[in-house]
Amino acid sequence: MAHEIPKSPKLDELEKGAWPSFVTEIKVAAEKSPMAADLLGQLEQSYDERIGHWKHGGIVGVMGYGGGVIGRYSDLPDTWPNVSHFHTVRVNQPAGWYYTSEALRKIADMWENHGSGLTNLHGSTGDLVLLGTKTDELEPIFDELQKMDFDIGGSGSDLRTPSCCLGQSRCEWACYDSMALCHELTMHWQDELHRPAFPYKFKIKMSACPNDCVASIARADLSIIGTWKDDIQIDQAEVKKYVDGGMDIQEDVIANCPGKCMDWDGNELHIDNSYCVRCMHCINVMTKALAPGKDRGATILLGSKAPIIEGALLSSVLIPFWKPEPPYDDLKELVEEIWDVWCEEGKARERVGEFMQRVGLGNFLEVIGVEPVPEMVSAPRDNPYVFYDLSEDEDEDDE
Amino acid sequence: MADVQERRTDYGPPHYEQFLPPIIKENYGKWKYHEIVKPGVMVHVGESGDKLYTVRAASGRLIAVDKIRKYAELADKYCDGHLRFTSRHNVEFLLTNDANIDPLIADLKAIGHPVGGIGNSITSIVHTQGWVHCHSAATDASGIVKAVMDDLIEYFEDMKLPGKLRIALACCLNMCGAVHCSDIAILGIHRKAPRIDHSQVKNMCEIPSVSASCPTAAIRPAEVDGHPSVEIEEERCMFCANCFTVCPAMPIADPDNDGVSIWVGGKVSNARSEPKFSKLAIPFLPNTPPRWPETVKAIRDLVELWAKNARKYERMGDWIERIGWPKFFKMAGIEFQKEHIDDFKHAGLTYKRSTHLTF
């Protein structure tokens, strides 16, 4: 090994303890990679000085794509020359984050030859992150990824890499095939993903039930969350087994029902499904006895984002119940309507959720051609500043 | 002549089907129920009667290729090469032979990867880059995560909590990974206004974008020392650093005044109660690398306070709403101060406009 590994007394402290140590990982990579060695050194300096040492990223990428590579440059290139460029390549993950050992080995081998050897499995959006390489390695890396059939993910003001829960692949609660939908939308919108042309980022996350294991309602502009329309399926024999086994069904299940629509008479569980809000609690607790209904689909919500600029938002209901049918043309059309309006009228760096608030949800619905329904609001307005539009009424009188 | 590969673009991710183990393909969409066998191990049973065992192990998110190879090796040894990663950075091995569970767990522990994080436990801390890779980090991510999870490891390896507890960390207000709906959120913050390099603003930034970037309209164009630049009305600055995001000539990081804040009570799932945002609990703790002892202690105290007092299944936010925020502040020993009161756009909606008070 020709390069030195810097001393890192503060970071070394984090090699102790039960949780897997990222410091150990950096050191292991540093044995082979001068980039990882300098990363260790710069990080130790950050721990000493309590400040980061990265500059704003520049524009780097691969030919033909406008994103997917995050430029990163050290602000101490003379001290840590091997992280003078230390870019990140986002690799679009397989839906559900399933891999085989073979696929992972290919990625590992490739990355060792072209970068720092450090990765994030995975980034918050969902991509597999290759952490740290130089500008002149980007095209060779992309060449290698092509051979492995892995493509680059999104970044910038584009459609970011969609992600999903594992849904029907392993979960008995899945109300639709989240992985199939995620893969299809990712493939359909490759252009939007690779070539930033939006006012700002747009994220799509799919959970197959209201437990929302990918935090779609909090982290995606377009949240698609599985649900069902009809009655919860009950296996009364299994319910009885839970109760006989010691479960306090009244306290643990019935008292926790937000719809207050459950009843246990000592023998049978009754649910008044017309008041069930599909919260999943009873199903979570009694998974052998209860299951979502048979008429399954998804609720589509729009608009969530982190605080900057106008405040954090959770996505709000756009379509109360949607039946996913491949190739999901109705969803694609709806989303493209939304993009058209947002691209046309949105400000720079204005997320869809902020745009909706600025123009008003009512107006937004009109423009994208969706009828307002009470499911879209927690309550109707309580302020009387109503933009009554009489021109519509006048037209009716004339007829 | 050398083989020239035709350059492809826009081909997307590999289809997931090639990575699924046969048992998943055979039972896809036809799973009946699951049970937690023991910490970190669950079994999904298909309508067919087939059983798929999942072993979940802690994974640090930042991993070297050597670790990836180790995971691959373990997957080959115990489950025909099939594994996956979770939405919160952990690794899962997908077994069909239950005799392999304990040997796999032993092998994982031998390489320093505790097994757990399923059921009423702390699964891991969602986080991003921090000082490892990000220009806007007010704190480090991996370091705090390691320190906190080291301390709370008993809650990862066992299932002794009343309900689920999700902890997430954001190194700055950009919140990559959206920590704003976590039971406990750790948020890196600045507390001093940016320092503007007026000679560089016009070279590195678009002045109208800088003005537009400020949530409180604190920034306006101004000529300073003969340079076209911007000025900040510091009384209106709440140190969100969005101006720095769009203008590298306005750095804001400051080792003595940066630190972390702790937020509580958020949730993402719809179970029992609707999703909600995390609320400010502890306004400031200093950056004290490598182990951030103040932060580690504060989080342990919050976890144990909730664990001791919450009902079964009751998430932290639900528990606090039931007992009321005044009781929470008292029980947690946190002094309520001006900074706890909202003062942004819809602040009025958070004032207590009723007499529902406890004494």
Boltz contact constraints between the chains, C-beta under 6 A:
constraints:
  - contact:
      token1: [A, 10]
      token2: [B, 289]
      max_distance: 6.0
  - contact:
      token1: [A, 10]
      token2: [B, 290]
      max_distance: 6.0
  - contact:
      token1: [A, 13]
      token2: [B, 290]
      max_distance: 6.0
  - contact:
      token1: [A, 14]
      token2: [B, 146]
      max_distance: 6.0
  - contact:
      token1: [A, 14]
      token2: [B, 290]
      max_distance: 6.0
  - contact:
      token1: [A, 17]
      token2: [B, 150]
      max_distance: 6.0
  - contact:
      token1: [A, 18]
      token2: [B, 114]
      max_distance: 6.0
  - contact:
      token1: [A, 18]
      token2: [B, 150]
      max_distance: 6.0
  - contact:
      token1: [A, 18]
      token2: [B, 153]
      max_distance: 6.0
  - contact:
      token1: [A, 19]
      token2: [B, 146]
      max_distance: 6.0
  - contact:
      token1: [A, 19]
      token2: [B, 149]
      max_distance: 6.0
  - contact:
      token1: [A, 19]
      token2: [B, 150]
      max_distance: 6.0
  - contact:
      token1: [A, 20]
      token2: [B, 58]
      max_distance: 6.0
  - contact:
      token1: [A, 20]
      token2: [B, 60]
      max_distance: 6.0
  - contact:
      token1: [A, 20]
      token2: [B, 112]
      max_distance: 6.0
  - contact:
      token1: [A, 20]
      token2: [B, 113]
      max_distance: 6.0
  - contact:
      token1: [A, 22]
      token2: [B, 60]
      max_distance: 6.0
  - contact:
      token1: [A, 22]
      token2: [B, 62]
      max_distance: 6.0
  - contact:
      token1: [A, 22]
      token2: [B, 142]
      max_distance: 6.0
  - contact:
      token1: [A, 25]
      token2: [B, 62]
      max_distance: 6.0
  - contact:
      token1: [A, 25]
      token2: [B, 63]
      max_distance: 6.0
  - contact:
      token1: [A, 25]
      token2: [B, 64]
      max_distance: 6.0
  - contact:
      token1: [A, 28]
      token2: [B, 64]
      max_distance: 6.0
  - contact:
      token1: [A, 28]
      token2: [B, 66]
      max_distance: 6.0
  - contact:
      token1: [A, 29]
      token2: [B, 64]
      max_distance: 6.0
  - contact:
      token1: [A, 43]
      token2: [B, 131]
      max_distance: 6.0
  - contact:
      token1: [A, 46]
      token2: [B, 131]
      max_distance: 6.0
  - contact:
      token1: [A, 47]
      token2: [B, 289]
      max_distance: 6.0
  - contact:
      token1: [A, 47]
      token2: [B, 290]
      max_distance: 6.0
  - contact:
      token1: [A, 50]
      token2: [B, 255]
      max_distance: 6.0
  - contact:
      token1: [A, 50]
      token2: [B, 287]
      max_distance: 6.0
  - contact:
      token1: [A, 51]
      token2: [B, 253]
      max_distance: 6.0
  - contact:
      token1: [A, 51]
      token2: [B, 255]
      max_distance: 6.0
  - contact:
      token1: [A, 52]
      token2: [B, 131]
      max_distance: 6.0
  - contact:
      token1: [A, 52]
      token2: [B, 137]
      max_distance: 6.0
  - contact:
      token1: [A, 54]
      token2: [B, 135]
      max_distance: 6.0
  - contact:
      token1: [A, 55]
      token2: [B, 135]
      max_distance: 6.0
  - contact:
      token1: [A, 56]
      token2: [B, 135]
      max_distance: 6.0
  - contact:
      token1: [A, 56]
      token2: [B, 248]
      max_distance: 6.0
  - contact:
      token1: [A, 64]
      token2: [B, 9]
      max_distance: 6.0
  - contact:
      token1: [A, 92]
      token2: [B, 13]
      max_distance: 6.0
  - contact:
      token1: [A, 94]
      token2: [B, 13]
      max_distance: 6.0
  - contact:
      token1: [A, 94]
      token2: [B, 14]
      max_distance: 6.0
  - contact:
      token1: [A, 94]
      token2: [B, 16]
      max_distance: 6.0
  - contact:
      token1: [A, 94]
      token2: [B, 19]
      max_distance: 6.0
  - contact:
      token1: [A, 95]
      token2: [B, 16]
      max_distance: 6.0
  - contact:
      token1: [A, 96]
      token2: [B, 16]
      max_distance: 6.0
  - contact:
      token1: [A, 97]
      token2: [B, 84]
      max_distance: 6.0
  - contact:
      token1: [A, 97]
      token2: [B, 85]
      max_distance: 6.0
  - contact:
      token1: [A, 98]
      token2: [B, 16]
      max_distance: 6.0
  - contact:
      token1: [A, 98]
      token2: [B, 19]
      max_distance: 6.0
  - contact:
      token1: [A, 98]
      token2: [B, 20]
      max_distance: 6.0
  - contact:
      token1: [A, 98]
      token2: [B, 84]
      max_distance: 6.0
  - contact:
      token1: [A, 99]
      token2: [B, 19]
      max_distance: 6.0
  - contact:
      token1: [A, 100]
      token2: [B, 19]
      max_distance: 6.0
  - contact:
      token1: [A, 100]
      token2: [B, 81]
      max_distance: 6.0
  - contact:
      token1: [A, 101]
      token2: [B, 72]
      max_distance: 6.0
  - contact:
      token1: [A, 101]
      token2: [B, 75]
      max_distance: 6.0
  - contact:
      token1: [A, 101]
      token2: [B, 76]
      max_distance: 6.0
  - contact:
      token1: [A, 101]
      token2: [B, 81]
      max_distance: 6.0
  - contact:
      token1: [A, 104]
      token2: [B, 68]
      max_distance: 6.0
  - contact:
      token1: [A, 104]
      token2: [B, 72]
      max_distance: 6.0
  - contact:
      token1: [A, 105]
      token2: [B, 72]
      max_distance: 6.0
  - contact:
      token1: [A, 108]
      token2: [B, 65]
      max_distance: 6.0
  - contact:
      token1: [A, 108]
      token2: [B, 68]
      max_distance: 6.0
  - contact:
      token1: [A, 108]
      token2: [B, 69]
      max_distance: 6.0
  - contact:
      token1: [A, 111]
      token2: [B, 65]
      max_distance: 6.0
  - contact:
      token1: [A, 112]
      token2: [B, 65]
      max_distance: 6.0
  - contact:
      token1: [A, 117]
      token2: [B, 64]
      max_distance: 6.0
  - contact:
      token1: [A, 117]
      token2: [B, 65]
      max_distance: 6.0
  - contact:
      token1: [A, 118]
      token2: [B, 64]
      max_distance: 6.0
  - contact:
      token1: [A, 119]
      token2: [B, 63]
      max_distance: 6.0
  - contact:
      token1: [A, 120]
      token2: [B, 61]
      max_distance: 6.0
  - contact:
      token1: [A, 120]
      token2: [B, 62]
      max_distance: 6.0
  - contact:
      token1: [A, 121]
      token2: [B, 63]
      max_distance: 6.0
  - contact:
      token1: [A, 121]
      token2: [B, 85]
      max_distance: 6.0
  - contact:
      token1: [A, 122]
      token2: [B, 85]
      max_distance: 6.0
  - contact:
      token1: [A, 124]
      token2: [B, 128]
      max_distance: 6.0
  - contact:
      token1: [A, 124]
      token2: [B, 176]
      max_distance: 6.0
  - contact:
      token1: [A, 124]
      token2: [B, 177]
      max_distance: 6.0
  - contact:
      token1: [A, 146]
      token2: [B, 8]
      max_distance: 6.0
  - contact:
      token1: [A, 149]
      token2: [B, 14]
      max_distance: 6.0
  - contact:
      token1: [A, 151]
      token2: [B, 11]
      max_distance: 6.0
  - contact:
      token1: [A, 151]
      token2: [B, 12]
      max_distance: 6.0
  - contact:
      token1: [A, 151]
      token2: [B, 13]
      max_distance: 6.0
  - contact:
      token1: [A, 168]
      token2: [B, 28]
      max_distance: 6.0
  - contact:
      token1: [A, 168]
      token2: [B, 29]
      max_distance: 6.0
  - contact:
      token1: [A, 169]
      token2: [B, 24]
      max_distance: 6.0
  - contact:
      token1: [A, 170]
      token2: [B, 44]
      max_distance: 6.0
  - contact:
      token1: [A, 172]
      token2: [B, 31]
      max_distance: 6.0
  - contact:
      token1: [A, 172]
      token2: [B, 32]
      max_distance: 6.0
  - contact:
      token1: [A, 172]
      token2: [B, 33]
      max_distance: 6.0
  - contact:
      token1: [A, 179]
      token2: [B, 16]
      max_distance: 6.0
  - contact:
      token1: [A, 186]
      token2: [B, 12]
      max_distance: 6.0
  - contact:
      token1: [A, 187]
      token2: [B, 12]
      max_distance: 6.0
  - contact:
      token1: [A, 190]
      token2: [B, 10]
      max_distance: 6.0
  - contact:
      token1: [A, 190]
      token2: [B, 12]
      max_distance: 6.0
  - contact:
      token1: [A, 210]
      token2: [B, 270]
      max_distance: 6.0
  - contact:
      token1: [A, 211]
      token2: [B, 269]
      max_distance: 6.0
  - contact:
      token1: [A, 212]
      token2: [B, 268]
      max_distance: 6.0
  - contact:
      token1: [A, 212]
      token2: [B, 269]
      max_distance: 6.0
  - contact:
      token1: [A, 213]
      token2: [B, 87]
      max_distance: 6.0
  - contact:
      token1: [A, 214]
      token2: [B, 87]
      max_distance: 6.0
  - contact:
      token1: [A, 215]
      token2: [B, 268]
      max_distance: 6.0
  - contact:
      token1: [A, 217]
      token2: [B, 275]
      max_distance: 6.0
  - contact:
      token1: [A, 218]
      token2: [B, 178]
      max_distance: 6.0
  - contact:
      token1: [A, 218]
      token2: [B, 181]
      max_distance: 6.0
  - contact:
      token1: [A, 218]
      token2: [B, 268]
      max_distance: 6.0
  - contact:
      token1: [A, 219]
      token2: [B, 178]
      max_distance: 6.0
  - contact:
      token1: [A, 256]
      token2: [B, 272]
      max_distance: 6.0
  - contact:
      token1: [A, 279]
      token2: [B, 270]
      max_distance: 6.0
  - contact:
      token1: [A, 279]
      token2: [B, 271]
      max_distance: 6.0
  - contact:
      token1: [A, 279]
      token2: [B, 272]
      max_distance: 6.0
  - contact:
      token1: [A, 280]
      token2: [B, 271]
      max_distance: 6.0
  - contact:
      token1: [A, 281]
      token2: [B, 271]
      max_distance: 6.0
  - contact:
      token1: [A, 281]
      token2: [B, 272]
      max_distance: 6.0
  - contact:
      token1: [A, 287]
      token2: [B, 33]
      max_distance: 6.0
  - contact:
      token1: [A, 288]
      token2: [B, 33]
      max_distance: 6.0
  - contact:
      token1: [A, 306]
      token2: [B, 175]
      max_distance: 6.0
  - contact:
      token1: [A, 306]
      token2: [B, 178]
      max_distance: 6.0
  - contact:
      token1: [A, 307]
      token2: [B, 173]
      max_distance: 6.0
  - contact:
      token1: [A, 308]
      token2: [B, 242]
      max_distance: 6.0
  - contact:
      token1: [A, 309]
      token2: [B, 215]
      max_distance: 6.0
  - contact:
      token1: [A, 312]
      token2: [B, 180]
      max_distance: 6.0
  - contact:
      token1: [A, 314]
      token2: [B, 275]
      max_distance: 6.0
